[in-house]
């Protein structure tokens, strides 16, 4: 349902969600948990469904592009990191 809402909002703003981006359920001392939300679902990339519970902390990463939704390599390096 969250992936569908991301797509709905992106459509309204005339942008496309970026493929390959995952949001994670966060645990103490662990940023990237096993339960994830995919930014854009494709036939090649799917994740298992799970249910939010009281007390869950979700690290929501939403990336959009005005292009086709695919990342491409560039000469510049990434300067934003998750810690």
PyMOL Python script that loads the backbone (N, CA, C, O; Angstrom):
from pymol import cmd

cmd.read_pdbstr("""\
ATOM      1  N   UNK A   1       0.822  -1.193   0.000  1.00  0.00           N
ATOM      2  CA  UNK A   1       0.000   0.000   0.000  1.00  0.00           C
ATOM      3  C   UNK A   1       0.868   1.260   0.000  1.00  0.00           C
ATOM      4  O   UNK A   1       0.512   2.255  -0.632  1.00  0.00           O
ATOM      5  N   UNK A   2       1.996   1.225   0.700  1.00  0.00           N
ATOM      6  CA  UNK A   2       2.879   2.390   0.754  1.00  0.00           C
ATOM      7  C   UNK A   2       3.478   2.655  -0.623  1.00  0.00           C
ATOM      8  O   UNK A   2       3.566   3.808  -1.043  1.00  0.00           O
ATOM      9  N   UNK A   3       3.887   1.614  -1.326  1.00  0.00           N
ATOM     10  CA  UNK A   3       4.452   1.760  -2.670  1.00  0.00           C
ATOM     11  C   UNK A   3       3.420   2.379  -3.612  1.00  0.00           C
ATOM     12  O   UNK A   3       3.756   3.225  -4.440  1.00  0.00           O
ATOM     13  N   UNK A   4       2.176   1.956  -3.483  1.00  0.00           N
ATOM     14  CA  UNK A   4       1.104   2.516  -4.318  1.00  0.00           C
ATOM     15  C   UNK A   4       0.894   3.999  -4.010  1.00  0.00           C
ATOM     16  O   UNK A   4       0.654   4.786  -4.926  1.00  0.00           O
ATOM     17  N   UNK A   5       0.979   4.390  -2.754  1.00  0.00           N
ATOM     18  CA  UNK A   5       0.832   5.803  -2.377  1.00  0.00           C
ATOM     19  C   UNK A   5       1.999   6.634  -2.904  1.00  0.00           C
ATOM     20  O   UNK A   5       1.802   7.762  -3.356  1.00  0.00           O
ATOM     21  N   UNK A   6       3.212   6.087  -2.849  1.00  0.00           N
ATOM     22  CA  UNK A   6       4.374   6.793  -3.402  1.00  0.00           C
ATOM     23  C   UNK A   6       4.148   7.055  -4.892  1.00  0.00           C
ATOM     24  O   UNK A   6       4.411   8.157  -5.374  1.00  0.00           O
ATOM     25  N   UNK A   7       3.666   6.054  -5.614  1.00  0.00           N
ATOM     26  CA  UNK A   7       3.396   6.209  -7.047  1.00  0.00           C
ATOM     27  C   UNK A   7       2.293   7.239  -7.277  1.00  0.00           C
ATOM     28  O   UNK A   7       2.390   8.050  -8.198  1.00  0.00           O
ATOM     29  N   UNK A   8       1.260   7.216  -6.461  1.00  0.00           N
ATOM     30  CA  UNK A   8       0.146   8.159  -6.597  1.00  0.00           C
ATOM     31  C   UNK A   8       0.610   9.608  -6.419  1.00  0.00           C
ATOM     32  O   UNK A   8       0.242  10.481  -7.205  1.00  0.00           O
ATOM     33  N   UNK A   9       1.407   9.859  -5.396  1.00  0.00           N
ATOM     34  CA  UNK A   9       1.918  11.211  -5.141  1.00  0.00           C
ATOM     35  C   UNK A   9       2.884  11.632  -6.250  1.00  0.00           C
ATOM     36  O   UNK A   9       2.854  12.779  -6.695  1.00  0.00           O
ATOM     37  N   UNK A  10       3.734  10.716  -6.693  1.00  0.00           N
ATOM     38  CA  UNK A  10       4.674  11.026  -7.768  1.00  0.00           C
ATOM     39  C   UNK A  10       3.933  11.393  -9.048  1.00  0.00           C
ATOM     40  O   UNK A  10       4.333  12.324  -9.745  1.00  0.00           O
ATOM     41  N   UNK A  11       2.873  10.685  -9.362  1.00  0.00           N
ATOM     42  CA  UNK A  11       2.072  10.984 -10.545  1.00  0.00           C
ATOM     43  C   UNK A  11       1.465  12.374 -10.448  1.00  0.00           C
ATOM     44  O   UNK A  11       1.433  13.114 -11.432  1.00  0.00           O
ATOM     45  N   UNK A  12       0.986  12.726  -9.271  1.00  0.00           N
ATOM     46  CA  UNK A  12       0.384  14.050  -9.083  1.00  0.00           C
ATOM     47  C   UNK A  12       1.398  15.174  -9.299  1.00  0.00           C
ATOM     48  O   UNK A  12       1.042  16.240  -9.801  1.00  0.00           O
ATOM     49  N   UNK A  13       2.659  14.943  -8.923  1.00  0.00           N
ATOM     50  CA  UNK A  13       3.705  15.947  -9.092  1.00  0.00           C
ATOM     51  C   UNK A  13       4.459  15.786 -10.417  1.00  0.00           C
ATOM     52  O   UNK A  13       5.450  16.477 -10.656  1.00  0.00           O
ATOM     53  N   UNK A  14       3.987  14.871 -11.278  1.00  0.00           N
ATOM     54  CA  UNK A  14       4.552  14.628 -12.597  1.00  0.00           C
ATOM     55  C   UNK A  14       6.027  14.217 -12.551  1.00  0.00           C
ATOM     56  O   UNK A  14       6.840  14.687 -13.347  1.00  0.00           O
ATOM     57  N   UNK A  15       6.354  13.333 -11.604  1.00  0.00           N
ATOM     58  CA  UNK A  15       7.684  12.754 -11.505  1.00  0.00           C
ATOM     59  C   UNK A  15       7.538  11.239 -11.430  1.00  0.00           C
ATOM     60  O   UNK A  15       6.424  10.725 -11.326  1.00  0.00           O
ATOM     61  N   UNK A  16       8.646  10.533 -11.483  1.00  0.00           N
ATOM     62  CA  UNK A  16       8.644   9.069 -11.468  1.00  0.00           C
ATOM     63  C   UNK A  16       9.478   8.578 -10.289  1.00  0.00           C
ATOM     64  O   UNK A  16      10.597   9.055 -10.102  1.00  0.00           O
ATOM     65  N   UNK A  17       8.962   7.626  -9.474  1.00  0.00           N
ATOM     66  CA  UNK A  17       9.788   7.058  -8.393  1.00  0.00           C
ATOM     67  C   UNK A  17      11.007   6.341  -8.967  1.00  0.00           C
ATOM     68  O   UNK A  17      10.926   5.717 -10.025  1.00  0.00           O
ATOM     69  N   UNK A  18      12.108   6.430  -8.281  1.00  0.00           N
ATOM     70  CA  UNK A  18      13.362   5.818  -8.725  1.00  0.00           C
ATOM     71  C   UNK A  18      13.370   4.331  -8.376  1.00  0.00           C
ATOM     72  O   UNK A  18      13.043   3.955  -7.251  1.00  0.00           O
ATOM     73  N   UNK A  19      13.739   3.494  -9.330  1.00  0.00           N
ATOM     74  CA  UNK A  19      13.780   2.047  -9.119  1.00  0.00           C
ATOM     75  C   UNK A  19      14.965   1.666  -8.240  1.00  0.00           C
ATOM     76  O   UNK A  19      16.008   2.320  -8.269  1.00  0.00           O
ATOM     77  N   UNK A  20      14.798   0.619  -7.469  1.00  0.00           N
ATOM     78  CA  UNK A  20      15.899   0.068  -6.686  1.00  0.00           C
ATOM     79  C   UNK A  20      16.094   0.709  -5.321  1.00  0.00           C
ATOM     80  O   UNK A  20      17.045   0.368  -4.618  1.00  0.00           O
ATOM     81  N   UNK A  21      15.222   1.625  -4.929  1.00  0.00           N
ATOM     82  CA  UNK A  21      15.345   2.289  -3.634  1.00  0.00           C
ATOM     83  C   UNK A  21      14.470   1.555  -2.625  1.00  0.00           C
ATOM     84  O   UNK A  21      13.298   1.288  -2.892  1.00  0.00           O
ATOM     85  N   UNK A  22      15.040   1.229  -1.466  1.00  0.00           N
ATOM     86  CA  UNK A  22      14.311   0.519  -0.425  1.00  0.00           C
ATOM     87  C   UNK A  22      14.240   1.352   0.847  1.00  0.00           C
ATOM     88  O   UNK A  22      15.213   2.002   1.231  1.00  0.00           O
ATOM     89  N   UNK A  23      13.085   1.327   1.492  1.00  0.00           N
ATOM     90  CA  UNK A  23      12.924   1.903   2.827  1.00  0.00           C
ATOM     91  C   UNK A  23      12.910   0.740   3.805  1.00  0.00           C
ATOM     92  O   UNK A  23      12.353  -0.314   3.499  1.00  0.00           O
ATOM     93  N   UNK A  24      13.507   0.911   4.965  1.00  0.00           N
ATOM     94  CA  UNK A  24      13.694  -0.204   5.886  1.00  0.00           C
ATOM     95  C   UNK A  24      13.001   0.026   7.223  1.00  0.00           C
ATOM     96  O   UNK A  24      12.849   1.156   7.689  1.00  0.00           O
ATOM     97  N   UNK A  25      12.587  -1.087   7.822  1.00  0.00           N
ATOM     98  CA  UNK A  25      12.155  -1.071   9.212  1.00  0.00           C
ATOM     99  C   UNK A  25      13.431  -1.045  10.055  1.00  0.00           C
ATOM    100  O   UNK A  25      14.296  -1.907   9.907  1.00  0.00           O
ATOM    101  N   UNK A  26      13.541  -0.063  10.929  1.00  0.00           N
ATOM    102  CA  UNK A  26      14.760   0.170  11.685  1.00  0.00           C
ATOM    103  C   UNK A  26      14.652  -0.447  13.070  1.00  0.00           C
ATOM    104  O   UNK A  26      13.612  -0.372  13.725  1.00  0.00           O
ATOM    105  N   UNK A  27      15.749  -1.057  13.502  1.00  0.00           N
ATOM    106  CA  UNK A  27      15.846  -1.600  14.849  1.00  0.00           C
ATOM    107  C   UNK A  27      17.030  -0.947  15.544  1.00  0.00           C
ATOM    108  O   UNK A  27      17.834  -0.279  14.895  1.00  0.00           O
ATOM    109  N   UNK A  28      17.146  -1.124  16.818  1.00  0.00           N
ATOM    110  CA  UNK A  28      18.244  -0.544  17.573  1.00  0.00           C
ATOM    111  C   UNK A  28      19.577  -1.037  17.008  1.00  0.00           C
ATOM    112  O   UNK A  28      19.793  -2.240  16.863  1.00  0.00           O
ATOM    113  N   UNK A  29      20.457  -0.102  16.694  1.00  0.00           N
ATOM    114  CA  UNK A  29      21.787  -0.374  16.146  1.00  0.00           C
ATOM    115  C   UNK A  29      21.749  -1.046  14.771  1.00  0.00           C
ATOM    116  O   UNK A  29      22.744  -1.642  14.360  1.00  0.00           O
ATOM    117  N   UNK A  30      20.617  -0.964  14.048  1.00  0.00           N
ATOM    118  CA  UNK A  30      20.501  -1.576  12.727  1.00  0.00           C
ATOM    119  C   UNK A  30      19.641  -0.688  11.838  1.00  0.00           C
ATOM    120  O   UNK A  30      18.424  -0.630  12.013  1.00  0.00           O
ATOM    121  N   UNK A  31      20.266   0.009  10.882  1.00  0.00           N
ATOM    122  CA  UNK A  31      19.524   0.883   9.976  1.00  0.00           C
ATOM    123  C   UNK A  31      18.785   0.125   8.902  1.00  0.00           C
ATOM    124  O   UNK A  31      17.685   0.525   8.521  1.00  0.00           O
ATOM    125  N   UNK A  32      19.350  -0.955   8.401  1.00  0.00           N
ATOM    126  CA  UNK A  32      18.768  -1.690   7.286  1.00  0.00           C
ATOM    127  C   UNK A  32      18.227  -3.025   7.759  1.00  0.00           C
ATOM    128  O   UNK A  32      18.938  -4.030   7.736  1.00  0.00           O
ATOM    129  N   UNK A  33      16.965  -3.043   8.191  1.00  0.00           N
ATOM    130  CA  UNK A  33      16.336  -4.276   8.652  1.00  0.00           C
ATOM    131  C   UNK A  33      15.890  -5.145   7.488  1.00  0.00           C
ATOM    132  O   UNK A  33      16.054  -4.768   6.328  1.00  0.00           O
ATOM    133  N   UNK A  34      15.332  -6.296   7.793  1.00  0.00           N
ATOM    134  CA  UNK A  34      14.905  -7.245   6.768  1.00  0.00           C
ATOM    135  C   UNK A  34      13.559  -6.895   6.155  1.00  0.00           C
ATOM    136  O   UNK A  34      13.284  -7.285   5.020  1.00  0.00           O
ATOM    137  N   UNK A  35      12.720  -6.174   6.873  1.00  0.00           N
ATOM    138  CA  UNK A  35      11.401  -5.817   6.358  1.00  0.00           C
ATOM    139  C   UNK A  35      11.528  -4.483   5.632  1.00  0.00           C
ATOM    140  O   UNK A  35      11.898  -3.476   6.236  1.00  0.00           O
ATOM    141  N   UNK A  36      11.220  -4.477   4.331  1.00  0.00           N
ATOM    142  CA  UNK A  36      11.465  -3.305   3.499  1.00  0.00           C
ATOM    143  C   UNK A  36      10.220  -2.896   2.721  1.00  0.00           C
ATOM    144  O   UNK A  36       9.292  -3.682   2.529  1.00  0.00           O
ATOM    145  N   UNK A  37      10.230  -1.643   2.282  1.00  0.00           N
ATOM    146  CA  UNK A  37       9.213  -1.088   1.396  1.00  0.00           C
ATOM    147  C   UNK A  37       9.952  -0.649   0.141  1.00  0.00           C
ATOM    148  O   UNK A  37      10.922   0.104   0.230  1.00  0.00           O
ATOM    149  N   UNK A  38       9.515  -1.102  -1.016  1.00  0.00           N
ATOM    150  CA  UNK A  38      10.184  -0.744  -2.260  1.00  0.00           C
ATOM    151  C   UNK A  38       9.597   0.553  -2.798  1.00  0.00           C
ATOM    152  O   UNK A  38       8.387   0.771  -2.728  1.00  0.00           O
ATOM    153  N   UNK A  39      10.454   1.410  -3.333  1.00  0.00           N
ATOM    154  CA  UNK A  39      10.041   2.715  -3.849  1.00  0.00           C
ATOM    155  C   UNK A  39       9.196   2.566  -5.119  1.00  0.00           C
ATOM    156  O   UNK A  39       8.197   3.265  -5.287  1.00  0.00           O
ATOM    157  N   UNK A  40       9.603   1.649  -6.015  1.00  0.00           N
ATOM    158  CA  UNK A  40       8.874   1.391  -7.257  1.00  0.00           C
ATOM    159  C   UNK A  40       8.957  -0.090  -7.563  1.00  0.00           C
ATOM    160  O   UNK A  40      10.044  -0.636  -7.746  1.00  0.00           O
ATOM    161  N   UNK A  41       7.813  -0.732  -7.617  1.00  0.00           N
ATOM    162  CA  UNK A  41       7.783  -2.174  -7.866  1.00  0.00           C
ATOM    163  C   UNK A  41       7.855  -2.447  -9.366  1.00  0.00           C
ATOM    164  O   UNK A  41       7.142  -1.826 -10.155  1.00  0.00           O
ATOM    165  N   UNK A  42       8.718  -3.374  -9.748  1.00  0.00           N
ATOM    166  CA  UNK A  42       8.857  -3.797 -11.142  1.00  0.00           C
ATOM    167  C   UNK A  42       8.728  -5.319 -11.183  1.00  0.00           C
ATOM    168  O   UNK A  42       8.798  -5.969 -10.140  1.00  0.00           O
ATOM    169  N   UNK A  43       8.541  -5.894 -12.364  1.00  0.00           N
ATOM    170  CA  UNK A  43       8.464  -7.365 -12.444  1.00  0.00           C
ATOM    171  C   UNK A  43       9.729  -8.051 -11.919  1.00  0.00           C
ATOM    172  O   UNK A  43       9.653  -9.163 -11.396  1.00  0.00           O
ATOM    173  N   UNK A  44      10.886  -7.400 -12.052  1.00  0.00           N
ATOM    174  CA  UNK A  44      12.145  -7.989 -11.593  1.00  0.00           C
ATOM    175  C   UNK A  44      12.395  -7.778 -10.110  1.00  0.00           C
ATOM    176  O   UNK A  44      13.080  -8.577  -9.473  1.00  0.00           O
ATOM    177  N   UNK A  45      11.840  -6.703  -9.556  1.00  0.00           N
ATOM    178  CA  UNK A  45      12.089  -6.358  -8.150  1.00  0.00           C
ATOM    179  C   UNK A  45      10.778  -6.335  -7.379  1.00  0.00           C
ATOM    180  O   UNK A  45       9.917  -5.487  -7.614  1.00  0.00           O
ATOM    181  N   UNK A  46      10.641  -7.267  -6.469  1.00  0.00           N
ATOM    182  CA  UNK A  46       9.468  -7.327  -5.605  1.00  0.00           C
ATOM    183  C   UNK A  46       9.948  -7.638  -4.194  1.00  0.00           C
ATOM    184  O   UNK A  46      11.000  -8.250  -4.007  1.00  0.00           O
ATOM    185  N   UNK A  47       9.172  -7.213  -3.207  1.00  0.00           N
ATOM    186  CA  UNK A  47       9.498  -7.502  -1.815  1.00  0.00           C
ATOM    187  C   UNK A  47       8.294  -8.161  -1.152  1.00  0.00           C
ATOM    188  O   UNK A  47       7.168  -8.049  -1.636  1.00  0.00           O
ATOM    189  N   UNK A  48       8.542  -8.839  -0.053  1.00  0.00           N
ATOM    190  CA  UNK A  48       7.464  -9.494   0.685  1.00  0.00           C
ATOM    191  C   UNK A  48       6.613  -8.461   1.414  1.00  0.00           C
ATOM    192  O   UNK A  48       7.121  -7.445   1.888  1.00  0.00           O
ATOM    193  N   UNK A  49       5.312  -8.734   1.499  1.00  0.00           N
ATOM    194  CA  UNK A  49       4.406  -7.870   2.253  1.00  0.00           C
ATOM    195  C   UNK A  49       4.572  -8.124   3.744  1.00  0.00           C
ATOM    196  O   UNK A  49       4.881  -9.240   4.160  1.00  0.00           O
ATOM    197  N   UNK A  50       4.369  -7.091   4.541  1.00  0.00           N
ATOM    198  CA  UNK A  50       4.385  -7.214   5.995  1.00  0.00           C
ATOM    199  C   UNK A  50       3.487  -6.131   6.566  1.00  0.00           C
ATOM    200  O   UNK A  50       3.108  -5.202   5.852  1.00  0.00           O
ATOM    201  N   UNK A  51       3.147  -6.234   7.827  1.00  0.00           N
ATOM    202  CA  UNK A  51       2.192  -5.339   8.459  1.00  0.00           C
ATOM    203  C   UNK A  51       2.892  -4.451   9.474  1.00  0.00           C
ATOM    204  O   UNK A  51       3.730  -4.911  10.249  1.00  0.00           O
ATOM    205  N   UNK A  52       2.534  -3.161   9.458  1.00  0.00           N
ATOM    206  CA  UNK A  52       3.046  -2.238  10.470  1.00  0.00           C
ATOM    207  C   UNK A  52       2.481  -2.617  11.830  1.00  0.00           C
ATOM    208  O   UNK A  52       1.313  -2.990  11.941  1.00  0.00           O
ATOM    209  N   UNK A  53       3.295  -2.522  12.847  1.00  0.00           N
ATOM    210  CA  UNK A  53       2.867  -2.795  14.212  1.00  0.00           C
ATOM    211  C   UNK A  53       3.122  -1.562  15.062  1.00  0.00           C
ATOM    212  O   UNK A  53       3.924  -0.704  14.691  1.00  0.00           O
ATOM    213  N   UNK A  54       2.454  -1.469  16.187  1.00  0.00           N
ATOM    214  CA  UNK A  54       2.673  -0.355  17.111  1.00  0.00           C
ATOM    215  C   UNK A  54       4.132  -0.358  17.565  1.00  0.00           C
ATOM    216  O   UNK A  54       4.664  -1.403  17.941  1.00  0.00           O
ATOM    217  N   UNK A  55       4.773   0.797  17.531  1.00  0.00           N
ATOM    218  CA  UNK A  55       6.156   0.909  17.963  1.00  0.00           C
ATOM    219  C   UNK A  55       7.182   0.710  16.869  1.00  0.00           C
ATOM    220  O   UNK A  55       8.377   0.870  17.121  1.00  0.00           O
ATOM    221  N   UNK A  56       6.755   0.362  15.644  1.00  0.00           N
ATOM    222  CA  UNK A  56       7.695   0.199  14.543  1.00  0.00           C
ATOM    223  C   UNK A  56       8.271   1.550  14.135  1.00  0.00           C
ATOM    224  O   UNK A  56       7.570   2.561  14.135  1.00  0.00           O
ATOM    225  N   UNK A  57       9.535   1.553  13.793  1.00  0.00           N
ATOM    226  CA  UNK A  57      10.194   2.742  13.270  1.00  0.00           C
ATOM    227  C   UNK A  57      10.598   2.435  11.834  1.00  0.00           C
ATOM    228  O   UNK A  57      11.332   1.481  11.575  1.00  0.00           O
ATOM    229  N   UNK A  58      10.112   3.251  10.907  1.00  0.00           N
ATOM    230  CA  UNK A  58      10.362   3.034   9.492  1.00  0.00           C
ATOM    231  C   UNK A  58      11.282   4.134   8.978  1.00  0.00           C
ATOM    232  O   UNK A  58      11.015   5.320   9.173  1.00  0.00           O
ATOM    233  N   UNK A  59      12.350   3.740   8.332  1.00  0.00           N
ATOM    234  CA  UNK A  59      13.295   4.665   7.719  1.00  0.00           C
ATOM    235  C   UNK A  59      12.845   4.826   6.270  1.00  0.00           C
ATOM    236  O   UNK A  59      13.230   4.032   5.412  1.00  0.00           O
ATOM    237  N   UNK A  60      12.032   5.849   5.989  1.00  0.00           N
ATOM    238  CA  UNK A  60      11.399   6.001   4.680  1.00  0.00           C
ATOM    239  C   UNK A  60      12.285   6.824   3.747  1.00  0.00           C
ATOM    240  O   UNK A  60      12.519   8.008   3.991  1.00  0.00           O
ATOM    241  N   UNK A  61      12.769   6.200   2.690  1.00  0.00           N
ATOM    242  CA  UNK A  61      13.567   6.860   1.661  1.00  0.00           C
ATOM    243  C   UNK A  61      12.725   6.928   0.395  1.00  0.00           C
ATOM    244  O   UNK A  61      12.361   5.894  -0.165  1.00  0.00           O
ATOM    245  N   UNK A  62      12.413   8.135  -0.059  1.00  0.00           N
ATOM    246  CA  UNK A  62      11.636   8.319  -1.281  1.00  0.00           C
ATOM    247  C   UNK A  62      12.465   9.169  -2.231  1.00  0.00           C
ATOM    248  O   UNK A  62      12.769  10.325  -1.935  1.00  0.00           O
ATOM    249  N   UNK A  63      12.828   8.599  -3.367  1.00  0.00           N
ATOM    250  CA  UNK A  63      13.588   9.301  -4.389  1.00  0.00           C
ATOM    251  C   UNK A  63      12.751   9.345  -5.656  1.00  0.00           C
ATOM    252  O   UNK A  63      12.171   8.335  -6.055  1.00  0.00           O
ATOM    253  N   UNK A  64      12.684  10.512  -6.289  1.00  0.00           N
ATOM    254  CA  UNK A  64      11.940  10.654  -7.530  1.00  0.00           C
ATOM    255  C   UNK A  64      12.826  11.319  -8.580  1.00  0.00           C
ATOM    256  O   UNK A  64      13.850  11.925  -8.263  1.00  0.00           O
ATOM    257  N   UNK A  65      12.408  11.190  -9.827  1.00  0.00           N
ATOM    258  CA  UNK A  65      13.143  11.784 -10.933  1.00  0.00           C
ATOM    259  C   UNK A  65      12.158  12.308 -11.962  1.00  0.00           C
ATOM    260  O   UNK A  65      11.042  11.803 -12.082  1.00  0.00           O
ATOM    261  N   UNK A  66      12.573  13.311 -12.694  1.00  0.00           N
ATOM    262  CA  UNK A  66      11.734  13.812 -13.780  1.00  0.00           C
ATOM    263  C   UNK A  66      11.967  12.994 -15.048  1.00  0.00           C
ATOM    264  O   UNK A  66      11.328  13.241 -16.071  1.00  0.00           O
ATOM    265  N   UNK A  67      12.872  12.028 -14.986  1.00  0.00           N
ATOM    266  CA  UNK A  67      13.184  11.165 -16.128  1.00  0.00           C
ATOM    267  C   UNK A  67      12.343   9.904 -16.129  1.00  0.00           C
ATOM    268  O   UNK A  67      11.155   9.932 -15.807  1.00  0.00           O
ATOM    269  N   UNK A  68      12.975   8.795 -16.497  1.00  0.00           N
ATOM    270  CA  UNK A  68      12.257   7.531 -16.670  1.00  0.00           C
ATOM    271  C   UNK A  68      12.249   6.639 -15.431  1.00  0.00           C
ATOM    272  O   UNK A  68      11.728   5.525 -15.488  1.00  0.00           O
ATOM    273  N   UNK A  69      12.810   7.097 -14.319  1.00  0.00           N
ATOM    274  CA  UNK A  69      12.795   6.310 -13.096  1.00  0.00           C
ATOM    275  C   UNK A  69      13.981   5.386 -12.929  1.00  0.00           C
ATOM    276  O   UNK A  69      14.009   4.569 -12.008  1.00  0.00           O
ATOM    277  N   UNK A  70      14.957   5.503 -13.804  1.00  0.00           N
ATOM    278  CA  UNK A  70      16.146   4.667 -13.734  1.00  0.00           C
ATOM    279  C   UNK A  70      17.340   5.518 -13.300  1.00  0.00           C
ATOM    280  O   UNK A  70      17.492   6.657 -13.740  1.00  0.00           O
ATOM    281  N   UNK A  71      18.180   4.960 -12.440  1.00  0.00           N
ATOM    282  CA  UNK A  71      19.398   5.659 -12.032  1.00  0.00           C
ATOM    283  C   UNK A  71      20.453   5.492 -13.115  1.00  0.00           C
ATOM    284  O   UNK A  71      20.477   4.484 -13.821  1.00  0.00           O
ATOM    285  N   UNK A  72      21.309   6.468 -13.239  1.00  0.00           N
ATOM    286  CA  UNK A  72      22.391   6.359 -14.211  1.00  0.00           C
ATOM    287  C   UNK A  72      23.686   6.853 -13.573  1.00  0.00           C
ATOM    288  O   UNK A  72      23.670   7.676 -12.658  1.00  0.00           O
ATOM    289  N   UNK A  73      24.782   6.346 -14.063  1.00  0.00           N
ATOM    290  CA  UNK A  73      26.091   6.735 -13.524  1.00  0.00           C
ATOM    291  C   UNK A  73      26.449   8.131 -14.003  1.00  0.00           C
ATOM    292  O   UNK A  73      26.128   8.535 -15.121  1.00  0.00           O
ATOM    293  N   UNK A  74      27.128   8.855 -13.118  1.00  0.00           N
ATOM    294  CA  UNK A  74      27.590  10.197 -13.449  1.00  0.00           C
ATOM    295  C   UNK A  74      29.025  10.342 -12.974  1.00  0.00           C
ATOM    296  O   UNK A  74      29.527   9.506 -12.223  1.00  0.00           O
ATOM    297  N   UNK A  75      29.667  11.380 -13.404  1.00  0.00           N
ATOM    298  CA  UNK A  75      31.057  11.623 -13.028  1.00  0.00           C
ATOM    299  C   UNK A  75      31.176  12.091 -11.575  1.00  0.00           C
ATOM    300  O   UNK A  75      32.210  11.885 -10.940  1.00  0.00           O
ATOM    301  N   UNK A  76      30.124  12.719 -11.049  1.00  0.00           N
ATOM    302  CA  UNK A  76      30.175  13.228  -9.679  1.00  0.00           C
ATOM    303  C   UNK A  76      29.934  12.095  -8.691  1.00  0.00           C
ATOM    304  O   UNK A  76      29.261  11.113  -9.003  1.00  0.00           O
ATOM    305  N   UNK A  77      30.490  12.246  -7.503  1.00  0.00           N
ATOM    306  CA  UNK A  77      30.339  11.223  -6.461  1.00  0.00           C
ATOM    307  C   UNK A  77      29.186  11.582  -5.531  1.00  0.00           C
ATOM    308  O   UNK A  77      28.843  12.753  -5.370  1.00  0.00           O
ATOM    309  N   UNK A  78      28.607  10.579  -4.936  1.00  0.00           N
ATOM    310  CA  UNK A  78      27.544  10.775  -3.952  1.00  0.00           C
ATOM    311  C   UNK A  78      28.106  11.411  -2.693  1.00  0.00           C
ATOM    312  O   UNK A  78      29.162  11.005  -2.208  1.00  0.00           O
ATOM    313  N   UNK A  79      27.410  12.403  -2.162  1.00  0.00           N
ATOM    314  CA  UNK A  79      27.860  13.052  -0.934  1.00  0.00           C
ATOM    315  C   UNK A  79      26.844  12.923   0.188  1.00  0.00           C
ATOM    316  O   UNK A  79      27.037  13.483   1.267  1.00  0.00           O
ATOM    317  N   UNK A  80      25.754  12.184  -0.058  1.00  0.00           N
ATOM    318  CA  UNK A  80      24.734  11.977   0.961  1.00  0.00           C
ATOM    319  C   UNK A  80      24.762  10.497   1.334  1.00  0.00           C
ATOM    320  O   UNK A  80      24.591   9.630   0.478  1.00  0.00           O
ATOM    321  N   UNK A  81      24.977  10.220   2.603  1.00  0.00           N
ATOM    322  CA  UNK A  81      25.069   8.846   3.077  1.00  0.00           C
ATOM    323  C   UNK A  81      24.133   8.633   4.256  1.00  0.00           C
ATOM    324  O   UNK A  81      23.903   9.553   5.041  1.00  0.00           O
ATOM    325  N   UNK A  82      23.592   7.426   4.386  1.00  0.00           N
ATOM    326  CA  UNK A  82      22.754   7.082   5.528  1.00  0.00           C
ATOM    327  C   UNK A  82      23.653   6.558   6.637  1.00  0.00           C
ATOM    328  O   UNK A  82      24.523   5.718   6.406  1.00  0.00           O
ATOM    329  N   UNK A  83      23.435   7.059   7.824  1.00  0.00           N
ATOM    330  CA  UNK A  83      24.259   6.606   8.947  1.00  0.00           C
ATOM    331  C   UNK A  83      23.384   6.283  10.128  1.00  0.00           C
ATOM    332  O   UNK A  83      23.887   5.883  11.178  1.00  0.00           O
TER     333      UNK A  83
END
""", "prot")
cmd.dss("prot")
cmd.show_as("cartoon", "prot")
cmd.util.cbc("prot")
cmd.orient("prot")
